[in-house]
Amino acid sequence: MGILRVRDMADSPDTITIRRPDDWHVHFRERAMLAQVAPLTARQFGRAIVMPNLVPPATTAAAAEAYRERIMAALPDGAEFTPLMTCYLTDSTDPGEIAGGFGDGAFTAVKLYPAHATTHSAHGVTDIDRVMPVLERMAAIGMPLLIHGEVTDPAVDVFDREAVFVERILDPLRRRLPELRIVLEHVTTDKAVAYVEAGSNIAATITVHHLQINRNALFQGGIRPHLYCLPIAKREKHRLALRRAATSGNPAFFLGTDSAPHAIPTKETACGCAGIFTAATALELYAEVFEEEDALDRLEAFASLNGPRFYRLPANEPRITLRRQPTPVPDRIGDGDLAIAPFRAGETLRWRLAD
């Protein structure tokens, strides 16, 4: 596992009660995998921004609404959870479809994947100029754009692709459309953190796995396929920058797990899938980070308040409680060909979400 700065925990509280958090970036997949993982997110969070990179992708309001119905059908009776749907942006997306879906409540945001940047992104954007009519309409109606911020130029080192994206794509876009509201998702570098801190109309989600591991973790004792994700984990200085940002209280940063389920055979193979699954214990994992940074008093802002503020939604009224209680992480979640190895499988966490 990555390098952790452990502080003296003697003065930390034994319980934390906060407004129910939201996950502003999650993957549910489809069919049996959806049925397996969606209830885990619904247990922890009140709402979640759901990624649209299905096969085929959710590119229309009708497809998003149908996916929302499948998510709700996968949840246990009585689950109090709201999926917030997103539109997969392509070179041929119709601005009218976007605006209509946003106005009707089918879409909460639009997701921009650079083509071939990550899992199921083959239909993504090949050139930002091709989608400018969509982005201009979004800026006019106040609709958020969610960005997977990596270039796909094979000449750019995989560890530099986020920083290069900020310089080559994101900054020119924001200069061109300063009123466009942007979430730079799953930031992983000090450059991205500094860019968000200095901007307006821009925010960033931070995953818990990027707060807990650096790139050394991928190779400890051999190649660790279950720690491979995109954007890939970076150097220790970047992990520390993310921890400072997440625990700073700055409203531009909020919780987004990017929890991405892949069955074990698709991870433990010659060409494994990118993604880390954290949904089952996400809040316990974030609580560990905030405790280690002596910032438990700022967990509610990061997890429950900053995201709704950016999305112009009310914060959740119900509360949840985390207790200082050992929580074993199972070796696997699910059975057979659908079994997933969760983040920190086989370890014991210090916090537990109360039932």
Contacts in CASP RR format, 6 or more apart in sequence:
PFRMAT RR
TARGET T0000
AUTHOR 0000-0000-0000
METHOD contacts of the structure
MODEL  1
MGILRVRDMADSPDTITIRRPDDWHVHFRERAMLAQVAPLTARQFGRAIV
MPNLVPPATTAAAAEAYRERIMAALPDGAEFTPLMTCYLTDSTDPGEIAG
GFGDGAFTAVKLYPAHATTHSAHGVTDIDRVMPVLERMAAIGMPLLIHGE
VTDPAVDVFDREAVFVERILDPLRRRLPELRIVLEHVTTDKAVAYVEAGS
NIAATITVHHLQINRNALFQGGIRPHLYCLPIAKREKHRLALRRAATSGN
PAFFLGTDSAPHAIPTKETACGCAGIFTAATALELYAEVFEEEDALDRLE
AFASLNGPRFYRLPANEPRITLRRQPTPVPDRIGDGDLAIAPFRAGETLR
WRLAD
1 212 0 8 1.000
1 213 0 8 1.000
1 217 0 8 1.000
1 220 0 8 1.000
1 344 0 8 1.000
1 347 0 8 1.000
2 212 0 8 1.000
2 213 0 8 1.000
2 214 0 8 1.000
2 216 0 8 1.000
2 217 0 8 1.000
2 220 0 8 1.000
2 239 0 8 1.000
3 214 0 8 1.000
3 216 0 8 1.000
3 236 0 8 1.000
3 239 0 8 1.000
4 212 0 8 1.000
4 292 0 8 1.000
5 292 0 8 1.000
5 293 0 8 1.000
6 292 0 8 1.000
7 291 0 8 1.000
7 292 0 8 1.000
7 293 0 8 1.000
7 294 0 8 1.000
9 291 0 8 1.000
9 350 0 8 1.000
12 291 0 8 1.000
12 296 0 8 1.000
12 324 0 8 1.000
13 296 0 8 1.000
13 324 0 8 1.000
14 323 0 8 1.000
14 324 0 8 1.000
15 321 0 8 1.000
15 322 0 8 1.000
15 323 0 8 1.000
15 324 0 8 1.000
16 287 0 8 1.000
16 296 0 8 1.000
16 299 0 8 1.000
16 321 0 8 1.000
16 322 0 8 1.000
16 351 0 8 1.000
17 319 0 8 1.000
17 320 0 8 1.000
17 321 0 8 1.000
17 322 0 8 1.000
18 299 0 8 1.000
18 300 0 8 1.000
18 303 0 8 1.000
18 304 0 8 1.000
18 319 0 8 1.000
18 320 0 8 1.000
18 322 0 8 1.000
19 300 0 8 1.000
19 304 0 8 1.000
19 305 0 8 1.000
19 315 0 8 1.000
19 316 0 8 1.000
19 317 0 8 1.000
19 318 0 8 1.000
19 319 0 8 1.000
19 320 0 8 1.000
20 45 0 8 1.000
20 46 0 8 1.000
20 304 0 8 1.000
20 316 0 8 1.000
20 317 0 8 1.000
20 318 0 8 1.000
20 319 0 8 1.000
20 320 0 8 1.000
21 44 0 8 1.000
21 45 0 8 1.000
21 46 0 8 1.000
21 255 0 8 1.000
21 283 0 8 1.000
21 303 0 8 1.000
21 304 0 8 1.000
21 316 0 8 1.000
21 320 0 8 1.000
22 45 0 8 1.000
22 46 0 8 1.000
22 47 0 8 1.000
22 48 0 8 1.000
22 255 0 8 1.000
22 303 0 8 1.000
22 304 0 8 1.000
22 307 0 8 1.000
22 308 0 8 1.000
22 316 0 8 1.000
23 41 0 8 1.000
23 44 0 8 1.000
23 45 0 8 1.000
23 47 0 8 1.000
23 48 0 8 1.000
23 49 0 8 1.000
23 255 0 8 1.000
23 256 0 8 1.000
23 257 0 8 1.000
23 259 0 8 1.000
23 279 0 8 1.000
23 282 0 8 1.000
24 48 0 8 1.000
24 49 0 8 1.000
24 183 0 8 1.000
24 205 0 8 1.000
24 254 0 8 1.000
24 255 0 8 1.000
24 256 0 8 1.000
24 307 0 8 1.000
24 311 0 8 1.000
25 49 0 8 1.000
25 51 0 8 1.000
25 146 0 8 1.000
25 185 0 8 1.000
25 186 0 8 1.000
25 205 0 8 1.000
25 207 0 8 1.000
25 256 0 8 1.000
25 257 0 8 1.000
25 258 0 8 1.000
26 41 0 8 1.000
26 48 0 8 1.000
26 49 0 8 1.000
26 50 0 8 1.000
26 51 0 8 1.000
26 256 0 8 1.000
26 257 0 8 1.000
26 258 0 8 1.000
26 259 0 8 1.000
26 279 0 8 1.000
27 50 0 8 1.000
27 51 0 8 1.000
27 53 0 8 1.000
27 258 0 8 1.000
27 259 0 8 1.000
27 260 0 8 1.000
27 261 0 8 1.000
28 34 0 8 1.000
28 37 0 8 1.000
28 38 0 8 1.000
28 41 0 8 1.000
28 50 0 8 1.000
28 51 0 8 1.000
28 71 0 8 1.000
28 74 0 8 1.000
28 83 0 8 1.000
28 261 0 8 1.000
29 37 0 8 1.000
29 54 0 8 1.000
29 261 0 8 1.000
30 54 0 8 1.000
30 55 0 8 1.000
30 70 0 8 1.000
32 338 0 8 1.000
33 261 0 8 1.000
33 263 0 8 1.000
33 338 0 8 1.000
34 70 0 8 1.000
34 71 0 8 1.000
34 74 0 8 1.000
35 74 0 8 1.000
36 261 0 8 1.000
36 333 0 8 1.000
36 334 0 8 1.000
36 338 0 8 1.000
36 340 0 8 1.000
37 259 0 8 1.000
37 261 0 8 1.000
37 277 0 8 1.000
37 279 0 8 1.000
37 333 0 8 1.000
37 340 0 8 1.000
38 71 0 8 1.000
38 74 0 8 1.000
38 75 0 8 1.000
39 74 0 8 1.000
39 75 0 8 1.000
39 76 0 8 1.000
39 79 0 8 1.000
40 279 0 8 1.000
40 280 0 8 1.000
40 333 0 8 1.000
41 48 0 8 1.000
41 81 0 8 1.000
41 259 0 8 1.000
41 279 0 8 1.000
41 282 0 8 1.000
42 75 0 8 1.000
42 76 0 8 1.000
42 79 0 8 1.000
42 80 0 8 1.000
42 81 0 8 1.000
43 353 0 8 1.000
44 279 0 8 1.000
44 282 0 8 1.000
44 283 0 8 1.000
44 320 0 8 1.000
44 353 0 8 1.000
45 81 0 8 1.000
45 282 0 8 1.000
46 80 0 8 1.000
46 81 0 8 1.000
46 82 0 8 1.000
46 316 0 8 1.000
46 318 0 8 1.000
47 81 0 8 1.000
47 82 0 8 1.000
47 83 0 8 1.000
47 84 0 8 1.000
47 313 0 8 1.000
47 316 0 8 1.000
48 81 0 8 1.000
48 82 0 8 1.000
48 83 0 8 1.000
48 84 0 8 1.000
49 84 0 8 1.000
49 86 0 8 1.000
49 108 0 8 1.000
49 109 0 8 1.000
49 146 0 8 1.000
49 256 0 8 1.000
50 67 0 8 1.000
50 68 0 8 1.000
50 71 0 8 1.000
50 83 0 8 1.000
50 84 0 8 1.000
50 85 0 8 1.000
50 86 0 8 1.000
51 86 0 8 1.000
51 111 0 8 1.000
52 58 0 8 1.000
52 59 0 8 1.000
52 64 0 8 1.000
52 67 0 8 1.000
52 85 0 8 1.000
52 86 0 8 1.000
52 87 0 8 1.000
52 88 0 8 1.000
52 111 0 8 1.000
53 88 0 8 1.000
53 111 0 8 1.000
53 113 0 8 1.000
53 118 0 8 1.000
53 119 0 8 1.000
53 120 0 8 1.000
53 121 0 8 1.000
54 67 0 8 1.000
54 120 0 8 1.000
55 120 0 8 1.000
56 123 0 8 1.000
57 88 0 8 1.000
57 90 0 8 1.000
57 120 0 8 1.000
57 123 0 8 1.000
58 64 0 8 1.000
58 67 0 8 1.000
58 85 0 8 1.000
58 86 0 8 1.000
58 87 0 8 1.000
58 88 0 8 1.000
59 87 0 8 1.000
59 88 0 8 1.000
59 90 0 8 1.000
59 93 0 8 1.000
59 123 0 8 1.000
60 87 0 8 1.000
60 97 0 8 1.000
61 87 0 8 1.000
61 97 0 8 1.000
61 100 0 8 1.000
61 101 0 8 1.000
61 104 0 8 1.000
61 106 0 8 1.000
61 107 0 8 1.000
62 106 0 8 1.000
64 85 0 8 1.000
64 86 0 8 1.000
64 87 0 8 1.000
64 101 0 8 1.000
64 106 0 8 1.000
64 107 0 8 1.000
65 85 0 8 1.000
65 106 0 8 1.000
67 85 0 8 1.000
68 83 0 8 1.000
68 85 0 8 1.000
71 83 0 8 1.000
72 83 0 8 1.000
75 81 0 8 1.000
80 318 0 8 1.000
84 108 0 8 1.000
84 109 0 8 1.000
84 311 0 8 1.000
85 106 0 8 1.000
85 107 0 8 1.000
85 108 0 8 1.000
86 107 0 8 1.000
86 108 0 8 1.000
86 109 0 8 1.000
86 110 0 8 1.000
86 111 0 8 1.000
86 146 0 8 1.000
87 93 0 8 1.000
87 97 0 8 1.000
87 98 0 8 1.000
87 101 0 8 1.000
87 107 0 8 1.000
87 109 0 8 1.000
87 110 0 8 1.000
87 111 0 8 1.000
88 111 0 8 1.000
88 113 0 8 1.000
88 123 0 8 1.000
88 124 0 8 1.000
89 110 0 8 1.000
89 111 0 8 1.000
89 112 0 8 1.000
89 113 0 8 1.000
89 124 0 8 1.000
89 125 0 8 1.000
89 131 0 8 1.000
89 134 0 8 1.000
90 123 0 8 1.000
90 124 0 8 1.000
90 125 0 8 1.000
90 131 0 8 1.000
91 124 0 8 1.000
91 125 0 8 1.000
91 126 0 8 1.000
91 127 0 8 1.000
91 130 0 8 1.000
91 131 0 8 1.000
93 110 0 8 1.000
93 131 0 8 1.000
93 134 0 8 1.000
94 134 0 8 1.000
95 133 0 8 1.000
95 134 0 8 1.000
95 136 0 8 1.000
95 137 0 8 1.000
96 137 0 8 1.000
98 107 0 8 1.000
98 110 0 8 1.000
98 134 0 8 1.000
98 137 0 8 1.000
98 138 0 8 1.000
98 143 0 8 1.000
99 137 0 8 1.000
99 138 0 8 1.000
99 141 0 8 1.000
99 143 0 8 1.000
100 106 0 8 1.000
101 107 0 8 1.000
102 108 0 8 1.000
102 138 0 8 1.000
102 141 0 8 1.000
102 143 0 8 1.000
103 141 0 8 1.000
107 143 0 8 1.000
108 144 0 8 1.000
108 311 0 8 1.000
109 143 0 8 1.000
109 144 0 8 1.000
109 145 0 8 1.000
109 146 0 8 1.000
109 183 0 8 1.000
109 311 0 8 1.000
110 134 0 8 1.000
110 138 0 8 1.000
110 143 0 8 1.000
110 144 0 8 1.000
110 145 0 8 1.000
110 146 0 8 1.000
111 146 0 8 1.000
111 147 0 8 1.000
111 148 0 8 1.000
112 124 0 8 1.000
112 125 0 8 1.000
112 131 0 8 1.000
112 145 0 8 1.000
112 146 0 8 1.000
112 147 0 8 1.000
112 148 0 8 1.000
113 121 0 8 1.000
113 124 0 8 1.000
113 125 0 8 1.000
113 148 0 8 1.000
114 121 0 8 1.000
114 124 0 8 1.000
114 125 0 8 1.000
114 148 0 8 1.000
114 149 0 8 1.000
114 150 0 8 1.000
114 151 0 8 1.000
114 152 0 8 1.000
114 165 0 8 1.000
114 169 0 8 1.000
115 121 0 8 1.000
115 122 0 8 1.000
115 123 0 8 1.000
115 124 0 8 1.000
115 125 0 8 1.000
115 126 0 8 1.000
115 152 0 8 1.000
116 122 0 8 1.000
116 124 0 8 1.000
116 152 0 8 1.000
117 124 0 8 1.000
117 148 0 8 1.000
117 149 0 8 1.000
117 150 0 8 1.000
117 152 0 8 1.000
117 230 0 8 1.000
118 148 0 8 1.000
118 150 0 8 1.000
118 230 0 8 1.000
118 274 0 8 1.000
119 230 0 8 1.000
119 260 0 8 1.000
119 273 0 8 1.000
119 274 0 8 1.000
119 275 0 8 1.000
121 148 0 8 1.000
125 131 0 8 1.000
128 135 0 8 1.000
128 169 0 8 1.000
128 173 0 8 1.000
132 176 0 8 1.000
135 145 0 8 1.000
135 173 0 8 1.000
135 177 0 8 1.000
135 180 0 8 1.000
136 177 0 8 1.000
137 143 0 8 1.000
138 144 0 8 1.000
138 145 0 8 1.000
138 180 0 8 1.000
138 181 0 8 1.000
139 177 0 8 1.000
139 179 0 8 1.000
139 180 0 8 1.000
139 181 0 8 1.000
140 179 0 8 1.000
142 179 0 8 1.000
142 181 0 8 1.000
143 181 0 8 1.000
144 181 0 8 1.000
144 182 0 8 1.000
144 183 0 8 1.000
144 310 0 8 1.000
144 311 0 8 1.000
145 180 0 8 1.000
145 181 0 8 1.000
145 182 0 8 1.000
145 183 0 8 1.000
146 182 0 8 1.000
146 183 0 8 1.000
146 185 0 8 1.000
147 170 0 8 1.000
147 182 0 8 1.000
147 183 0 8 1.000
147 184 0 8 1.000
147 185 0 8 1.000
148 185 0 8 1.000
148 186 0 8 1.000
149 161 0 8 1.000
149 162 0 8 1.000
149 165 0 8 1.000
149 166 0 8 1.000
149 169 0 8 1.000
149 170 0 8 1.000
149 184 0 8 1.000
149 185 0 8 1.000
149 231 0 8 1.000
150 161 0 8 1.000
150 162 0 8 1.000
150 165 0 8 1.000
150 230 0 8 1.000
150 231 0 8 1.000
151 161 0 8 1.000
151 164 0 8 1.000
151 165 0 8 1.000
151 168 0 8 1.000
151 169 0 8 1.000
152 161 0 8 1.000
153 161 0 8 1.000
153 164 0 8 1.000
156 164 0 8 1.000
158 232 0 8 1.000
159 215 0 8 1.000
159 232 0 8 1.000
159 234 0 8 1.000
159 235 0 8 1.000
161 231 0 8 1.000
162 187 0 8 1.000
162 188 0 8 1.000
162 189 0 8 1.000
162 191 0 8 1.000
162 192 0 8 1.000
162 231 0 8 1.000
163 189 0 8 1.000
163 191 0 8 1.000
163 192 0 8 1.000
166 184 0 8 1.000
166 191 0 8 1.000
166 192 0 8 1.000
166 195 0 8 1.000
170 182 0 8 1.000
170 184 0 8 1.000
170 195 0 8 1.000
171 195 0 8 1.000
173 180 0 8 1.000
173 182 0 8 1.000
174 180 0 8 1.000
174 182 0 8 1.000
174 201 0 8 1.000
174 202 0 8 1.000
178 200 0 8 1.000
178 201 0 8 1.000
179 201 0 8 1.000
180 201 0 8 1.000
181 201 0 8 1.000
181 202 0 8 1.000
181 310 0 8 1.000
182 201 0 8 1.000
182 202 0 8 1.000
182 203 0 8 1.000
183 202 0 8 1.000
183 203 0 8 1.000
183 204 0 8 1.000
183 205 0 8 1.000
183 310 0 8 1.000
184 192 0 8 1.000
184 195 0 8 1.000
184 196 0 8 1.000
184 202 0 8 1.000
184 203 0 8 1.000
184 204 0 8 1.000
184 205 0 8 1.000
185 204 0 8 1.000
185 205 0 8 1.000
185 256 0 8 1.000
185 258 0 8 1.000
186 205 0 8 1.000
186 206 0 8 1.000
186 207 0 8 1.000
186 210 0 8 1.000
186 231 0 8 1.000
186 256 0 8 1.000
186 258 0 8 1.000
187 193 0 8 1.000
187 196 0 8 1.000
187 204 0 8 1.000
187 205 0 8 1.000
187 206 0 8 1.000
187 210 0 8 1.000
187 242 0 8 1.000
187 245 0 8 1.000
188 210 0 8 1.000
188 231 0 8 1.000
188 232 0 8 1.000
188 233 0 8 1.000
188 234 0 8 1.000
188 238 0 8 1.000
188 242 0 8 1.000
189 234 0 8 1.000
189 238 0 8 1.000
189 241 0 8 1.000
190 237 0 8 1.000
190 238 0 8 1.000
190 241 0 8 1.000
192 204 0 8 1.000
193 204 0 8 1.000
193 241 0 8 1.000
193 242 0 8 1.000
193 244 0 8 1.000
193 245 0 8 1.000
194 241 0 8 1.000
195 202 0 8 1.000
196 202 0 8 1.000
196 203 0 8 1.000
196 204 0 8 1.000
196 245 0 8 1.000
196 252 0 8 1.000
196 253 0 8 1.000
197 245 0 8 1.000
197 250 0 8 1.000
197 252 0 8 1.000
199 252 0 8 1.000
202 252 0 8 1.000
203 251 0 8 1.000
203 252 0 8 1.000
203 253 0 8 1.000
203 254 0 8 1.000
203 306 0 8 1.000
203 307 0 8 1.000
203 310 0 8 1.000
204 245 0 8 1.000
204 252 0 8 1.000
204 253 0 8 1.000
204 254 0 8 1.000
205 253 0 8 1.000
205 254 0 8 1.000
205 255 0 8 1.000
205 256 0 8 1.000
205 258 0 8 1.000
206 242 0 8 1.000
206 245 0 8 1.000
206 246 0 8 1.000
206 253 0 8 1.000
206 254 0 8 1.000
206 255 0 8 1.000
206 256 0 8 1.000
207 256 0 8 1.000
207 257 0 8 1.000
207 258 0 8 1.000
207 276 0 8 1.000
207 278 0 8 1.000
208 257 0 8 1.000
208 278 0 8 1.000
208 282 0 8 1.000
208 285 0 8 1.000
208 286 0 8 1.000
208 289 0 8 1.000
208 343 0 8 1.000
209 227 0 8 1.000
209 229 0 8 1.000
209 233 0 8 1.000
209 258 0 8 1.000
209 276 0 8 1.000
209 278 0 8 1.000
209 285 0 8 1.000
209 343 0 8 1.000
210 231 0 8 1.000
210 233 0 8 1.000
210 234 0 8 1.000
210 239 0 8 1.000
210 242 0 8 1.000
211 239 0 8 1.000
211 242 0 8 1.000
211 243 0 8 1.000
211 246 0 8 1.000
211 286 0 8 1.000
211 289 0 8 1.000
212 239 0 8 1.000
212 285 0 8 1.000
212 288 0 8 1.000
212 289 0 8 1.000
212 344 0 8 1.000
213 227 0 8 1.000
213 233 0 8 1.000
213 239 0 8 1.000
214 233 0 8 1.000
214 234 0 8 1.000
214 235 0 8 1.000
214 236 0 8 1.000
214 238 0 8 1.000
214 239 0 8 1.000
215 232 0 8 1.000
215 233 0 8 1.000
215 234 0 8 1.000
215 235 0 8 1.000
216 236 0 8 1.000
217 224 0 8 1.000
217 227 0 8 1.000
217 233 0 8 1.000
218 224 0 8 1.000
218 227 0 8 1.000
218 228 0 8 1.000
218 232 0 8 1.000
218 233 0 8 1.000
225 267 0 8 1.000
225 268 0 8 1.000
225 269 0 8 1.000
225 272 0 8 1.000
226 267 0 8 1.000
226 268 0 8 1.000
226 276 0 8 1.000
226 341 0 8 1.000
226 343 0 8 1.000
226 345 0 8 1.000
227 233 0 8 1.000
227 276 0 8 1.000
228 267 0 8 1.000
228 272 0 8 1.000
228 274 0 8 1.000
228 275 0 8 1.000
228 276 0 8 1.000
229 258 0 8 1.000
229 260 0 8 1.000
229 274 0 8 1.000
229 275 0 8 1.000
229 276 0 8 1.000
230 274 0 8 1.000
230 275 0 8 1.000
232 274 0 8 1.000
233 239 0 8 1.000
243 289 0 8 1.000
243 293 0 8 1.000
244 293 0 8 1.000
245 253 0 8 1.000
246 253 0 8 1.000
246 289 0 8 1.000
246 290 0 8 1.000
246 302 0 8 1.000
247 289 0 8 1.000
247 290 0 8 1.000
247 293 0 8 1.000
247 295 0 8 1.000
247 298 0 8 1.000
247 302 0 8 1.000
248 298 0 8 1.000
249 298 0 8 1.000
249 301 0 8 1.000
249 302 0 8 1.000
249 306 0 8 1.000
251 301 0 8 1.000
251 305 0 8 1.000
251 306 0 8 1.000
251 309 0 8 1.000
251 310 0 8 1.000
252 306 0 8 1.000
252 310 0 8 1.000
253 302 0 8 1.000
253 306 0 8 1.000
254 302 0 8 1.000
254 303 0 8 1.000
254 306 0 8 1.000
254 307 0 8 1.000
254 310 0 8 1.000
255 282 0 8 1.000
255 286 0 8 1.000
255 302 0 8 1.000
255 303 0 8 1.000
255 307 0 8 1.000
257 278 0 8 1.000
257 279 0 8 1.000
257 282 0 8 1.000
258 275 0 8 1.000
258 276 0 8 1.000
259 276 0 8 1.000
259 277 0 8 1.000
259 278 0 8 1.000
259 279 0 8 1.000
259 282 0 8 1.000
260 274 0 8 1.000
260 275 0 8 1.000
260 276 0 8 1.000
260 277 0 8 1.000
261 277 0 8 1.000
261 279 0 8 1.000
261 340 0 8 1.000
262 272 0 8 1.000
262 273 0 8 1.000
262 275 0 8 1.000
262 277 0 8 1.000
262 340 0 8 1.000
263 337 0 8 1.000
263 338 0 8 1.000
263 339 0 8 1.000
263 340 0 8 1.000
264 332 0 8 1.000
264 339 0 8 1.000
264 340 0 8 1.000
264 341 0 8 1.000
265 337 0 8 1.000
266 272 0 8 1.000
266 273 0 8 1.000
267 273 0 8 1.000
267 341 0 8 1.000
276 343 0 8 1.000
277 333 0 8 1.000
277 340 0 8 1.000
277 341 0 8 1.000
277 342 0 8 1.000
277 343 0 8 1.000
278 285 0 8 1.000
278 342 0 8 1.000
278 343 0 8 1.000
280 329 0 8 1.000
280 330 0 8 1.000
280 333 0 8 1.000
280 342 0 8 1.000
281 327 0 8 1.000
281 329 0 8 1.000
281 342 0 8 1.000
281 343 0 8 1.000
281 344 0 8 1.000
281 349 0 8 1.000
283 303 0 8 1.000
283 320 0 8 1.000
283 322 0 8 1.000
283 351 0 8 1.000
283 353 0 8 1.000
284 322 0 8 1.000
284 327 0 8 1.000
284 349 0 8 1.000
284 350 0 8 1.000
284 351 0 8 1.000
284 352 0 8 1.000
284 353 0 8 1.000
285 343 0 8 1.000
285 344 0 8 1.000
285 349 0 8 1.000
286 299 0 8 1.000
286 302 0 8 1.000
286 303 0 8 1.000
287 296 0 8 1.000
287 299 0 8 1.000
287 322 0 8 1.000
287 350 0 8 1.000
287 351 0 8 1.000
288 349 0 8 1.000
288 350 0 8 1.000
288 351 0 8 1.000
290 296 0 8 1.000
290 298 0 8 1.000
290 299 0 8 1.000
290 302 0 8 1.000
291 350 0 8 1.000
291 351 0 8 1.000
304 315 0 8 1.000
304 316 0 8 1.000
305 315 0 8 1.000
307 313 0 8 1.000
308 314 0 8 1.000
308 315 0 8 1.000
308 316 0 8 1.000
309 315 0 8 1.000
320 353 0 8 1.000
320 354 0 8 1.000
321 353 0 8 1.000
321 354 0 8 1.000
322 351 0 8 1.000
322 352 0 8 1.000
322 353 0 8 1.000
322 354 0 8 1.000
323 351 0 8 1.000
323 352 0 8 1.000
323 354 0 8 1.000
324 350 0 8 1.000
324 351 0 8 1.000
325 351 0 8 1.000
325 352 0 8 1.000
326 348 0 8 1.000
326 349 0 8 1.000
326 350 0 8 1.000
326 352 0 8 1.000
327 348 0 8 1.000
327 349 0 8 1.000
327 350 0 8 1.000
327 351 0 8 1.000
327 352 0 8 1.000
328 346 0 8 1.000
328 347 0 8 1.000
328 348 0 8 1.000
328 349 0 8 1.000
329 342 0 8 1.000
329 343 0 8 1.000
329 344 0 8 1.000
329 345 0 8 1.000
329 346 0 8 1.000
329 347 0 8 1.000
329 348 0 8 1.000
329 349 0 8 1.000
330 342 0 8 1.000
330 345 0 8 1.000
330 346 0 8 1.000
331 341 0 8 1.000
331 345 0 8 1.000
331 346 0 8 1.000
332 339 0 8 1.000
332 340 0 8 1.000
332 341 0 8 1.000
332 342 0 8 1.000
332 345 0 8 1.000
333 339 0 8 1.000
333 340 0 8 1.000
333 342 0 8 1.000
334 340 0 8 1.000
END
